Amino acid sequence: MRASFGRPGGSAQVQWRRLRAAEWVAWTRTLPWRAAATLGIAVSGTVLGRLAAPRLGLVVGALAAIAVGWGLRFRPSPDAIAWRRGAAGERRTARLLSPLERQGWAVLHDLAVPGSRANLDHLVIGPGGVFVVDSKQYRGRLQLDPSGRLWHGRYPLAPALRAVEFEADRAAQILADPQVVVPIVAVHGAQVPWGKMVTQCVPVVSARRLPSMLRALPGVLGPERVAAVAHQARIRFRAAA
């Protein structure tokens, strides 16, 4: 059952493009002083190079200008890069979930949550139930502390877990369906302890293991119910992007 909706990574991609465009505009406003600085360094380098070795003056000046120009080049901010990585993670999750659509599942992407600024990365509806999947792109590995809290380096994942739990609760209210909507965090890049785990009542799973985990769930929805819930979702949600 194919029920794709929205665009995988759409809202994150839009945020990345908007932020990058704003930063580019701000950067272009500084071009006059950047050009002046590069030219000044080139002239200084040429003069100093000629003092040291007359034949190498222009070479030294050119190399100095290249070095300064490279240092003053446009570079997206860490926030913009994070949005770009987030969009890439959402697209990877979408590709992993796509085969489920041939096995009786409906997969909808990038849905705006009515009455909220939040959006659902993926809403997955199938024999195993209804799930809100939040894609995360991390580096390194995730670690549990002695109290059972999950961390990525120095950063606790509690806010991300609360966010996806909120999104699942809102999805359940919007769908007005008796079935529980389960939140899931799908992690790309970083290692998840034991490959999958549950912390703060939210399953956290390595993204590549997500499809097999969903397939292995006991059936709770029949084909007609899956189609009905998917139809309801398409009506009540809109594409975030």
N, C-alpha and C positions, 0 to 999 in steps of 0.2 A: 504494500500500500504506500504509494508515494504522496507525501503531504508536506513537502518542503514549503516554507513560507519565510519571507524576508530573505536576507542575504547573510550567509555565514561570515562573521567578523564585520558585518556591515557598520554597526554603530561605532565600534572601536576604530574601524578604518576611517570613518567620517571624522571622528575626534582627532585621529592622527593627522589627517589631511588639513583639518582646520587649524590645529595647533602649529603644524609645520608651516602653513601659509602665513599665519600671523607672525611667526618667528622670522620667516623670510622677509616679510615687509619691514619688520623692525631692523633686520640686518642690513637691508639695502639702504636704509636711511643713514647708516654709518659708513657707507662706501667712500664718501669724500675723504674722511680722515684716515680710513684704511689705505686708500690709494696714496694719500700723501705720506703716510708712514712707510709704505713699501718703497715709494720713490726716494724718500729721504735715506732709507737704509741702503738702497741700491747705489745712490750717489756717494754716500759715506764709504761703502764697501769698495767702490771703484777707486776712490781717492786713496784709501789706506792700502789697497792692493797695489796701486802704482808706486806708493812709497816703498813697499816691501820688495816688489818685483814688477817693474814697469809693464812687462808683457802680459802679466796676469791680472791687471787692474779690472778689465771688463769682465773676466771670468769670475773674480771674487765678488764684484758688484752684482752680477747675475745670480750667483749662488745665494748671496745674502738676500736678494729680493725674493727668490723662490722660497727660501726658508721662512721669511716673514709672511709672505702671501699664504703659505700653507698653514702657518699658525693662526692667521686671521680669517681663514676660510669659513664658510657657513657650516655650522654643525647643529643638528637638532638637539634640543634639550633632553635631559634624562626622562622628563615626563612624556615628551613626544615619542621617544624611543620605546617607552613602556607601553604606550597605546599601540604602536606598530607591532610589538611583540604580542600584545594581547589579541590583536586581530589575527595574527598568524596562528596563535593557539586555537582560536575559535574555528578557523578554517580547517586545521588539522583534526579537531574533534568532529567536525561535520563530515569529513571524509571517512573517519572511523565509523561513524554512525550510519553512513549511507547504506551499507549492505543490509542493515536491519529492515529497511523499507521493502525489501523483497521477501521478508519473512513475517509479514503481518504487522509491522510496526509503522507508526507515523512519526516523522521527525520534523519539527518546526524550528526555525532559527531566528534569532535576533528579534524578539518580540518586546514591544514597549508595554510596561505594566501600567494600566489605566490608573490615574490618580496618584502617580508616583514618578520620580525621575529614574527609577530603576528599570532595567530591562533583563529579559531572560536570554541568556546565550543560546540555550537549546531547550525545547520542550519535547520530551520523548514519551510517546503513548503507545503501549503495546500489550501483549498478553501478560507481561509481568507487572503492569500497573502504569502509573503516570509519574514522570520524573522531571524535575528541573535540574539541568546540568550546567554548572558554571565552569568554564575553561580557565585554567591558570597556567601561565608560562613562568617557570622558575629555573634557577640554576643551582647546581650543587645537590643538596639533599634536604629532606625534611626530617626533623627530629622531635621526639617526644620528651618532655621533661618529666620528673618524678611524679608530678601531679596529674599527668595525662594530657597536658596541653601541647598542641602541635606548633612548632616553630619553623620558620625559614630563616636561618641565620639568627640575627638579633630581633627578628620581627615575628610577633605572634600571629598565627592565622585565625585567631578568634574573630576579628572583624569580618574577614572574608566568609567564615562559617556562618556568622550571624546574618550576613547579607543574603547568602543563598537560602538560608532557612526562611528569612522574611519573604523572599521572592516565591518560594514554594508555598508558603501560607497564603500569599496574595493570589497566586495562581489557583489554589484550591477554592478561594472565595469567589473568584471571577468565573471559574468554570461551574461553580455551584454543583459539584459532583460529589456523591458520597464517598468516592474513592479518595484515599489519602494521596497527596502529592509529595513525593519524597525528594529532598534536596540531595544533590551529589556534586562533589568537587572533583573534576577531572584534571589531573596534573600532567603537564608536559615538561620535559627537561630534567626536573629534579626527581630523585628517588623517593618513593613513598615507603615508609616502614612496612615490611611484609607485602608490598605491592598494593595492598588495599587495607583499609582500617576504618573504624568508626570512632570519631571523637566529637564530643559535644552533640551527640545524636545525629551527626552528619557523616555519611560515608565519604571517605577521601580515597581515590583510586588512581593508580597510574593510568593515564588516558588510553594506552594501548590495550589495557585489560578491561576497559569499560564495556565494549560490545559483548564479550564472552560472559561477563558478569550479568548483564541484562538478559542474555539468552538463557542463562541457567536458572533464572527465577521461576518459581512455580506459577502457573497460569492463574490469573484472577479476572481477566477480561476476555470476553469472546470477541470474534471479528466484528460483529455488529456494534458492540459497545465501543471498541477501539475507533471505529469509523465515526460513531456518534460524538465521542469526546473530541476527536480531531476536528470534526466539522464545527463543533461548538467553539473550539479554540480559535479557528480561523475567523469566526464571526466576532468574537469578543476581544481578541487581541489585534494589534496592527503592527506592521513592520516598524522597528525602532529607527531604522535609517531612512 
